[in-house]
Amino acid sequence: MLKIDKLKKQYKNFTLNCSMEVKEGMITGFVGPNGSGKSTTLKAVLGLIYIDGGDIQIFGKNVKDIKPEDKEQIGVVLSDSGFSRYLTVKDIKDILKNTYEAFDEQLFTNYIEKYQLPTDKKLEQFSVGMKAKLKLITAICHKAKLLILDEPTAGLDVMARNEMLDMLRDYMEEDEERSILVSSHISTDLETLCDNIYMINEGNIILHEETDRLLSNYAILKVDEEQSKTLDPQYIIKMKKESYGYACLTDQKQFYLENYPKIVVEKGTIDQIITLMIQGV
Ligand SMILES: Nc1ncnc2c1ncn2[C@@H]1O[C@H](COP(=O)(O)OP(=O)(O)OP(=O)(O)O)[C@@H](O)[C@H]1O
């Protein structure tokens, strides 16, 4: 569906060097700290910025060669893009109707009603949550095959986030050939939504893993100085000094549970895993 191979983008103090793949039928999460390169990657995929190297394929075609009809198959949410603040939902519906052949007016109207978005208020009067919902509705209502979503849940409360996640699940259930690439810094969203997750830091992909494996096989071993000397390091990915000794990230939880019954083995959250991947050695 989407393949990024050795994408390079150079800014003054930042180098992006990124490879990743979004497979058909999959929701792929993209997570990393502020300024790690998520938006830059997504903008490059959408052809919104000039790239310095690498290859991006969407629907099997180089991104430079994709045609307007291919673009119709991509739904987008970007943080710094959107409709003019003077437009209303009614205006936006008309624009979408005229832009996308496959625009599903009924689905659009159903979502607008479900989320109680006012149809004749200007966007400038919308709250952050209302704007975020509208952006996602506009991305999914033209029946695109691929959604590229940059922080679609940013600024939303828990209830609104869950509604957005449900919207994305419904979108996927409708057609098994669809895919989503979604960035978020709220890792619980990614845990419950994504099939696999890429972690990026300082422009480099530092981990790619299926979400199930992240949650079932990865763990954090908490060991004191003495225990750290006896610990078989073969499955330790990263170690970080802590007040009690060391936090050690492993992707072989079972091995340590079976062989080191005395050490504390904690199921790591995605946030803890990212932190150890970035700060550990
Ligand atoms: N147009 C630009 N000119 C110069 N530097 C830029 C430009 N756009 C982004 N950068 C830099 O590239 C780096 C990556 O930024 P990017 O927006 O991709 O990060 P991000 O992971 O999306 O961060 P956030 O989670 O804060 O949105 C940052 O250091 C940023 O300052």
The ligand as a MOL file (V3000), in Angstrom:
LIG
                    3D

  0  0  0     0  0            999 V3000
M  V30 BEGIN CTAB
M  V30 COUNTS 31 33 0 0 0
M  V30 BEGIN ATOM
M  V30 1 N 10.3130 23.7460 7.2080 0
M  V30 2 C 11.2470 23.4160 8.1000 0
M  V30 3 N 12.4300 24.0770 8.1410 0
M  V30 4 C 13.4010 23.7460 9.0260 0
M  V30 5 N 13.2870 22.7470 9.9320 0
M  V30 6 C 12.1210 22.0710 9.9430 0
M  V30 7 C 11.0510 22.3650 9.0400 0
M  V30 8 N 10.0310 21.5060 9.2930 0
M  V30 9 C 10.4400 20.7210 10.3130 0
M  V30 10 N 11.6900 21.0480 10.7010 0
M  V30 11 C 12.4780 20.4070 11.7640 0
M  V30 12 O 12.4810 19.0170 11.5250 0
M  V30 13 C 12.4260 18.3150 12.7610 0
M  V30 14 C 11.2850 17.3100 12.7180 0
M  V30 15 O 10.0610 18.0130 12.7550 0
M  V30 16 P 8.6630 17.2710 12.6120 0
M  V30 17 O 7.6230 18.3210 12.5630 0
M  V30 18 O 8.7390 16.2950 11.5150 0
M  V30 19 O 8.5980 16.4700 14.0060 0
M  V30 20 P 7.3930 15.6830 14.6530 0
M  V30 21 O 7.9370 14.3430 15.0470 0
M  V30 22 O 6.2090 15.6910 13.7660 0
M  V30 23 O 7.1520 16.5500 15.9540 0
M  V30 24 P 5.8070 16.9230 16.7810 0
M  V30 25 O 5.4250 15.6670 17.5250 0
M  V30 26 O 6.2930 17.9940 17.6910 0
M  V30 27 O 4.7870 17.3790 15.8010 0
M  V30 28 C 12.3350 19.3500 13.8560 0
M  V30 29 O 13.6290 19.5560 14.3710 0
M  V30 30 C 11.8460 20.5790 13.1240 0
M  V30 31 O 12.3230 21.7630 13.7440 0
M  V30 END ATOM
M  V30 BEGIN BOND
M  V30 1 1 1 2
M  V30 2 1 2 3
M  V30 3 2 2 7
M  V30 4 2 3 4
M  V30 5 1 4 5
M  V30 6 2 5 6
M  V30 7 1 6 7
M  V30 8 1 6 10
M  V30 9 1 7 8
M  V30 10 2 8 9
M  V30 11 1 9 10
M  V30 12 1 10 11
M  V30 13 1 11 12
M  V30 14 1 11 30
M  V30 15 1 12 13
M  V30 16 1 13 14
M  V30 17 1 13 28
M  V30 18 1 14 15
M  V30 19 1 15 16
M  V30 20 2 16 17
M  V30 21 1 16 18
M  V30 22 1 16 19
M  V30 23 1 19 20
M  V30 24 2 20 21
M  V30 25 1 20 22
M  V30 26 1 20 23
M  V30 27 1 23 24
M  V30 28 2 24 25
M  V30 29 1 24 26
M  V30 30 1 24 27
M  V30 31 1 28 29
M  V30 32 1 28 30
M  V30 33 1 30 31
M  V30 END BOND
M  V30 END CTAB
M  END
